[in-house]
């Protein structure tokens, strides 16, 4: 009889230990998922900010080039060309990654 009670107690203690570990692992997984979601949101916001900055830089460069007395040198034209190239490269990269994610 004592052996049966001892066996039941061991099973209960073991079961509680496993339950505790599962709960702890579930909490860790939830925290990791939350961090991943927050990281994705941060990267999205950074990308949006970069795109807005590029758009503002392009608009400013084009506006300055239209001013007759601005005397824009080749640096403005080169910077505008470089910005356009970078913008298209970024867009192509994101499109490629989107296709990879879908496929």
Secondary structure, DSSP 4 states (H G I P E B T S, - for coil): -HHHHHHHHHHHHHHHHHHHHHHHHHHHHHHHHHHHHHHHHHHHHHHHHHHHHHHHHHHHHHHHHH-GGG---HHHHHHHHHHHHHHHHHHHHHHHHHHHHH-
